[in-house]
Amino acid sequence: MVEGGAIDGVDSILGVHVWAGLPTGTIAIEAGPVMASVDRFKVSVIGRGGHGASPHETNDPVVCASSIIVALQTIVSRNVDPLKSAVVTVGKIQGGTAFNIIPETVEFEGTVRSFEDETHSLVQRRIEEITKSVAMAHGCSAKIDYKIINHATVNDGDLASMGVRVASKIARVVGEEKNMGGEDFSEYASRIPGLFAFLGVRNESKGIVYPHHSPKFDLDEEALPLGVEFEVRMAMEMLKN
């Protein structure tokens, strides 16, 4: 959409996300980073397969991939500044066809989340270094396909202040803690001043208590007019400037 000209000539942008962790009647607004950047990596570990009864005749990519995955967990615990945030998660691993055969290849995929460019670059570099070095130590090789999906979502300070003033007239305003989820609204906010707010849609009295992406997720539709009013009031305030 950006490449197609969606924000050409646009001075600023506002987004509102329904939020299952906040009660109806609440709007959360925070200046600075609010959602993380999202990367996806895929690693192919190539070894030498063979019979499970003769592992000495192979270079086992299963053991190698396991060692790489464990070693990747040290990036956050030993390389990233403890006062900064990052996540390295491997969520998928595939390899082998039978219980007694050592395969030739194993593949695994994961995601990286962070807020700051420096941390983002550090984690990406360490994933590549650790993966190739551990693979070599096991007599295997590794191919890495690393993709940056979107940047961190960072709220403009002036727009956040405006948002708090406007929202306070119609709702209870709270500060929203950073979360490591990703949001492609960041493609707009990384180019023009943006504000991404969170609209509470939780209502315990109605049994609306389940988190996002749960099969039981629901939202309190009584919150939706509040979100619309906030957006309209914000648009009017922005146009004053």
C-alpha positions as CSV (number, residue, x, y, z in Angstrom):
1,M,0.0,0.0,0.0
2,V,2.9,2.4,0.8
3,E,4.5,1.6,-2.6
4,G,1.1,2.1,-4.2
5,G,0.9,5.7,-2.8
6,A,-1.5,5.2,0.1
7,I,0.3,7.7,2.3
8,D,1.5,10.1,-0.4
9,G,0.6,13.6,0.8
10,V,-0.5,12.3,4.2
11,D,0.7,14.4,7.2
12,S,0.0,11.9,10.0
13,I,-1.9,8.6,10.6
14,L,-4.0,7.0,13.3
15,G,-4.7,3.3,13.9
16,V,-6.9,1.6,16.6
17,H,-6.6,-2.0,17.5
18,V,-9.2,-3.8,19.6
19,W,-7.5,-5.3,22.7
20,A,-8.7,-8.3,24.6
21,G,-6.7,-7.5,27.7
22,L,-8.4,-4.1,28.3
23,P,-12.0,-3.6,29.6
24,T,-14.6,-1.9,27.6
25,G,-14.5,1.9,28.2
26,T,-10.7,1.9,28.1
27,I,-8.3,3.3,25.6
28,A,-4.5,2.7,25.9
29,I,-2.1,5.2,24.5
30,E,1.7,5.2,24.9
31,A,4.5,7.2,23.2
32,G,7.4,5.4,21.7
33,P,7.7,1.7,20.8
34,V,4.5,-0.2,21.4
35,M,4.8,-3.3,19.2
36,A,7.9,-5.2,18.1
37,S,9.5,-5.7,14.7
38,V,8.9,-9.1,13.2
39,D,11.5,-11.3,11.4
40,R,11.2,-14.8,10.1
41,F,14.1,-17.2,9.6
42,K,14.3,-20.6,8.0
43,V,17.3,-22.8,8.5
44,S,18.2,-25.9,6.5
45,V,20.8,-28.2,8.1
46,I,22.5,-30.5,5.7
47,G,24.3,-33.5,6.9
48,R,25.0,-37.1,5.8
49,G,22.2,-39.6,6.4
50,G,22.4,-43.2,7.2
51,H,21.1,-46.0,9.4
52,G,20.2,-45.2,13.0
53,A,22.2,-48.2,14.1
54,S,25.4,-46.8,12.6
55,P,25.5,-43.1,13.6
56,H,29.3,-43.1,13.3
57,E,28.9,-43.3,9.5
58,T,26.7,-40.2,9.4
59,N,26.8,-36.5,10.1
60,D,23.5,-36.3,12.0
61,P,21.5,-33.2,11.1
62,V,19.0,-34.0,13.8
63,V,21.5,-33.6,16.6
64,C,23.1,-30.7,14.8
65,A,19.7,-28.8,14.4
66,S,18.9,-29.5,18.1
67,S,22.3,-28.0,19.1
68,I,21.7,-25.0,17.0
69,I,18.2,-24.4,18.5
70,V,19.5,-24.7,22.0
71,A,22.5,-22.3,21.2
72,L,20.2,-19.7,19.7
73,Q,18.5,-19.3,23.1
74,T,21.8,-17.8,24.4
75,I,21.4,-14.8,22.2
76,V,18.8,-13.2,24.4
77,S,20.3,-14.4,27.7
78,R,24.0,-13.6,26.8
79,N,24.2,-11.2,23.9
80,V,21.3,-8.8,24.3
81,D,21.6,-6.0,26.9
82,P,19.4,-7.1,29.8
83,L,17.8,-3.7,29.8
84,K,16.6,-4.1,26.2
85,S,14.0,-6.6,24.8
86,A,14.3,-9.3,22.3
87,V,12.7,-12.7,21.5
88,V,14.1,-15.6,19.6
89,T,11.6,-18.4,19.1
90,V,11.8,-21.5,17.0
91,G,8.3,-22.6,16.3
92,K,8.6,-25.3,13.6
93,I,11.0,-28.2,13.0
94,Q,10.8,-30.9,10.4
95,G,13.2,-33.8,9.6
96,G,13.3,-37.5,9.1
97,T,10.9,-40.2,7.7
98,A,11.4,-43.1,10.0
99,F,12.5,-43.9,13.6
100,N,15.6,-45.8,12.6
101,I,16.9,-43.6,9.8
102,I,19.2,-40.6,10.2
103,P,18.0,-38.1,7.5
104,E,20.2,-36.0,5.3
105,T,18.4,-32.7,6.1
106,V,16.5,-31.1,8.9
107,E,14.7,-27.7,8.6
108,F,13.4,-25.4,11.3
109,E,11.8,-22.0,11.3
110,G,11.4,-19.2,13.9
111,T,10.8,-15.6,14.6
112,V,12.7,-12.7,16.0
113,R,11.1,-9.8,17.9
114,S,12.7,-6.6,19.0
115,F,12.1,-2.8,19.4
116,E,15.5,-1.2,18.6
117,D,17.5,-1.2,15.4
118,E,20.7,-2.0,17.2
119,T,19.2,-5.0,19.0
120,H,17.6,-6.1,15.8
121,S,20.9,-6.1,13.9
122,L,22.7,-7.9,16.8
123,V,20.2,-10.7,16.9
124,Q,20.2,-11.2,13.2
125,R,24.0,-11.3,13.1
126,R,24.3,-13.8,16.0
127,I,21.7,-16.1,14.5
128,E,23.8,-16.4,11.3
129,E,27.1,-16.8,13.2
130,I,25.8,-19.4,15.7
131,T,24.0,-21.4,13.0
132,K,26.9,-21.7,10.7
133,S,29.5,-22.3,13.5
134,V,27.5,-25.0,15.3
135,A,26.7,-26.7,11.9
136,M,30.4,-26.8,11.1
137,A,31.3,-28.2,14.5
138,H,28.9,-31.1,13.8
139,G,30.3,-31.7,10.3
140,C,27.2,-30.3,8.7
141,S,26.4,-27.2,6.7
142,A,23.5,-24.8,7.1
143,K,21.6,-22.5,4.8
144,I,19.7,-19.5,6.3
145,D,16.8,-17.7,4.7
146,Y,16.2,-14.5,6.9
147,K,13.4,-12.2,6.1
148,I,12.5,-8.9,7.8
149,I,8.6,-8.7,7.7
150,N,8.0,-5.4,9.4
151,H,9.6,-2.8,11.7
152,A,8.7,-1.9,15.2
153,T,5.6,0.2,15.7
154,V,6.7,3.5,17.3
155,N,4.2,6.1,18.3
156,D,4.9,9.8,17.7
157,G,5.2,11.7,21.0
158,D,3.2,14.7,19.9
159,L,0.4,12.5,18.5
160,A,0.4,10.4,21.7
161,S,0.0,13.5,23.8
162,M,-2.9,14.6,21.6
163,G,-4.4,11.2,21.8
164,V,-4.4,11.2,25.6
165,R,-6.1,14.6,25.6
166,V,-8.8,13.6,23.2
167,A,-9.4,10.1,24.6
168,S,-9.7,11.4,28.2
169,K,-12.9,13.2,27.2
170,I,-14.7,10.0,26.3
171,A,-12.9,7.1,28.0
172,R,-10.5,6.0,30.8
173,V,-7.0,6.3,29.4
174,V,-4.2,4.0,30.5
175,G,-0.7,3.5,29.4
176,E,-0.1,0.4,27.3
177,E,2.8,-1.8,28.1
178,K,5.0,-2.8,25.2
179,N,4.2,-6.2,23.7
180,M,6.2,-8.4,21.4
181,G,3.4,-8.8,18.8
182,G,4.0,-7.3,15.4
183,E,1.9,-4.9,13.4
184,D,2.3,-3.7,9.8
185,F,0.9,-0.3,10.8
186,S,4.6,0.2,11.4
187,E,5.1,0.6,7.6
188,Y,3.1,3.8,7.8
189,A,4.5,5.0,11.2
190,S,8.1,4.5,10.1
191,R,7.6,7.0,7.3
192,I,5.1,9.6,8.7
193,P,4.1,10.5,12.3
194,G,1.7,7.8,13.5
195,L,-0.3,6.8,16.6
196,F,-1.5,3.3,17.2
197,A,-3.9,3.1,20.1
198,F,-5.6,0.1,21.8
199,L,-9.4,-0.1,22.4
200,G,-10.5,-2.2,25.3
201,V,-13.1,-4.9,24.3
202,R,-13.0,-7.2,27.3
203,N,-16.2,-7.6,29.3
204,E,-16.2,-10.3,32.1
205,S,-19.9,-9.9,32.8
206,K,-20.6,-11.1,29.3
207,G,-17.9,-13.9,29.4
208,I,-15.8,-12.0,26.9
209,V,-12.4,-12.9,28.5
210,Y,-10.4,-14.9,25.9
211,P,-7.2,-13.7,24.4
212,H,-6.5,-12.8,20.8
213,H,-6.1,-15.8,18.4
214,S,-8.0,-18.0,20.8
215,P,-10.8,-20.0,19.1
216,K,-13.1,-18.6,21.8
217,F,-12.1,-15.0,21.2
218,D,-14.9,-12.5,21.1
219,L,-15.2,-8.7,21.6
220,D,-17.7,-6.5,23.3
221,E,-19.4,-4.7,20.4
222,E,-20.5,-1.9,22.8
223,A,-16.9,-0.7,22.6
224,L,-16.9,-0.1,18.9
225,P,-18.8,3.2,18.9
226,L,-16.2,4.5,21.4
227,G,-13.5,3.6,19.0
228,V,-15.2,5.4,16.1
229,E,-15.8,8.5,18.3
230,F,-12.1,8.5,19.2
231,E,-11.0,8.3,15.6
232,V,-13.5,11.1,14.6
233,R,-12.4,13.4,17.4
234,M,-8.7,12.7,16.6
235,A,-9.3,13.5,12.9
236,M,-10.9,16.8,13.9
237,E,-8.1,17.7,16.3
238,M,-5.5,16.8,13.6
239,L,-7.2,19.0,11.1
240,K,-6.9,22.0,13.4
241,N,-3.2,21.8,13.0
